[in-house]
Amino acid sequence: MTKKDIALKISDDSRIKQTAVKVVVQKTFDCIVGALARGEKVELRNFGVFKVKERRPRTGRNPRTGEVVPVPSRKVVVFKPGLEMKKQIK
């Protein structure tokens, strides 16, 4: 499912114009990304929690040459589904 599919589904279900729904969906995603960029946790009740974690530096290996390469630490976004989502997916 794409962002466009989400906007179409909401538009069909709510009878709101598709262009208005697209703006709201995009602004929602922008708010989530902005909060994560500031290092904040985003908790959406009955859906899940997005948060930023930092991966530790590690030693990697170049698959072609076998050379050992240091991999620096980096930040990644993780998602933990909420109880309602877990129930519906089972």
ABEGO torsion letter per residue (X at the ends): XBAAAAAAAAAAAAGBBAAAAAAAAAAAAAAAAAAAAAGBBBBBBGAEBBBBBBBBBBBBBBAAAGBBBBBBBBBBBBBBBBAAAAAAAX
